[in-house]
Amino acid sequence: MDLPMRPPIYPRSLLAIIFTVLFLAGCASGPEVKSVSKAPNVSDAPKNLLVLAISPKESSRSLMEAALVSRLQAAGYEAEAYGPAPSLPWKDSDALREKVKERLETQTADGVLTVSLVRKNRQVEHVPNQVVFNPVVTNIGALGSVTYMETMTIPDHYEESTEYILRTTLFDTDSGNAIWQMFSSTIDPTSLEQATREFSRVAVRELQKSFKE
């Protein structure tokens, strides 16, 4: 018995390559801000921040913290990365909070900025058959040229992607309360390095915007 035919599944990166080749242009979009909230009774943001990426993966933590610290410092904040901490209790939020409090006893930070992965969503989307037109220029002699449209058909397929939802929270060290929070999403980042750079740019921009309003 013949099995029913089904369109192939293409990873989003493959489609990006196809469209980049066709149009000779393409740029990765930065993280999408889902929501931003600020405590109503707080007018000024802390300016001396301890930055903590909540993840058991030390390499990922290091990149994220370094990117945020660099962007914060460029924006006029004092900022320091939490740094290597393989033994922190990542799955116990209360114990993690106590460890951060202990760290703050040796620092003058007035705020703690944390970043954590809320969830990872895998998505499969059906993309119908498409016809793409690509201009082609042909030279005629030394001074003339003719432009015609070359067509290419992209068959229908399934496009696979992964969405990462991040939560960024700013805590006031005196009260221990969260005074600012942002949820954002990134789809199929091309590399961890680029993702952390783009994320830190958006996070610091939104932080500054919130406390200027």
N, C-alpha and C positions, 0 to 999 in steps of 0.2 A: 504494500500500500504506500502510495506517495505521501510524503509529509507536506502540509500546507506551507507555501512559501511565505516568508516574512521579511520585510525590509531589514537591512543590516543595522546594527547599532554602531554609531561612530562616536568616539569621545569628542568632546567639545574642542579639544586642542587640534584635532585633525581638521575639523571644519574651519577653525581659525586660520590654519595654514592655507586651506583651499581659497578662502576669501581674500586673504592677504596677497596671495599670488595673483588672483584675478584683478583685484582693484589697486594693487601696489600701494596700499595704504591700510593702516590699522593701528589702533592704539588700545591698550588694556584700560578698562574702566576701573576707577578706584573703588574702595569699599562703599556700600550703600548704607546710609544712616537710617536705621529703623525708627528709633525714638531717642529723645534726650530729655532728661528731667533734672531739675535743680531744687534743692530745699528752699521753700519760700522765705524763710527767715535768715538766709545767708546772702550777703551782698558781695563779699570779697572772697576770692579763692586763695587757699594756702599757696605760698610761694616757694616753700622749701619742701620738696617732695621726695619720698622714698617710693621707688617704682618696683612693683612685684608682679611678674607674670606667673599665674598659677598653673603650673604644669609639671609633671614629673620628668619631662624630657629636658634635660639640662641644656642641650644645644638650642632647642626652640626658645627656652626661657632667655638664654643669653642674647639671642638675636632680637627678640621682642623688647627686652629691657633696654638694650643698647640703643635701639632705634628711637624709643620713646624718650630716653634721657637726652639724646642728641637733639631731638626736635624741641623738647621742653627748654633746654638750655638756650637754643637759638631764639626762643620766644621770650626769654628774659626770666625764666624760672631757675631756681636752684634745684637740681635733681640728681639723685644717686640711685644706681641700680642695686637691688637687693643682693645680686651676685649669686655665686654657686651655693646651693643648699640642697644637696641630694637627700638629706634625711628629714626634710620638712614633712609633716603629716598632711599630705595633699588631700586625702579623702575625709579628713576630720576638720570641719570648718572651725569648730570651737578651739581645738588644739592649735590649729594654724594661727588663729587670731592671737592666742597667748604667746606663740613664738614671735610674732611680729611685734607685740607689745614689749617683749624682752629686748628685741633688736632696737626699738625706739628709745630704750633707756640709755643707750650709748650714742644717740644721735639727736640733733636739734630740729629734725623735720617736724613741720606743723601739719603735714598731710601725707596720706598714703594713697597712691594710685595703683589699682590692681586691674589686671586683665585676665579673663578666663574664657574658655570655650564652653558655651552653653549647650550646643548640640551641632551635629553634622548631618545634613540631609542629602541623601542621594536622590537625584531626579532623573527620570527618563521621559523625554518629550518627543512626540512624533512631529517630524518636519516634512511637509508635503513636497512633491516634485517642484523644482524651481528652474527657471531659465535665466541665466546670467548673461548680460551683454558686456563685452569688453572691447573698447575702441582700439583699433590697430591702424597705425599710420604706415603707408608704403610710399617711399620716395619715387618720383618720376623725373628722371633727369636731374640736373644740378639745382634747379630752382623750384620744382614743383613737388607736390605730394598729394596723396589721396588717403582719406580716412574712411574706413568701413567698420561696421560692427560685427565682431566675431561672437557667435553664440556658443554657450556651453550649458548642457543640461545636467543638473545635479539631481539624481534620483531621490525619491522619497526615502527617508531613513529615520532612525531613532537616535536622538542626540542625548548623550549621557553627561551629567554634570554633578558636582558636589558643592553644596552650599555650607559655609562655615558661619555660624552665628556666634559673635563675641559680645561679652558684657564687660564694659569698662566702668569702674567705680572709683570715685574719689572720697576718701574718708578724712574727717577732721580728727587729728590725733588727741586733742583735748577731750572731746566728748565721745569719741569712738564711733560717731554716727556717720552714715553715708550722706554726703551733701550734694553729690552730683553723680549721674549715671547715664551711660550711652549704650544702646544696643545697635550693633552693626552687622552686616553680612558681606561676605566675600565669596565669589563663585570661581572655582577652579583657578587659584592663583598660579602663575607660571613658575614661581619659585618662592621659597620661604623668605629669602632676603628682600625680594621686591614687595611681597605681601606685607612684611613688617614696616618697610619704609612708607608704603602708601597708607597703611593703617595708622601709623603714628602721625602722619601729616593730617589726616582727617580728625583723629582724636584730639589733638592739640588745638586745631582750628575750632572744633565744636566747644571745647572747654573754654577757650578765650571768648567765643561768641556768647556763651551762656552767662558769663560773669560781667559782660559789658552791657547786657540788657537791663 
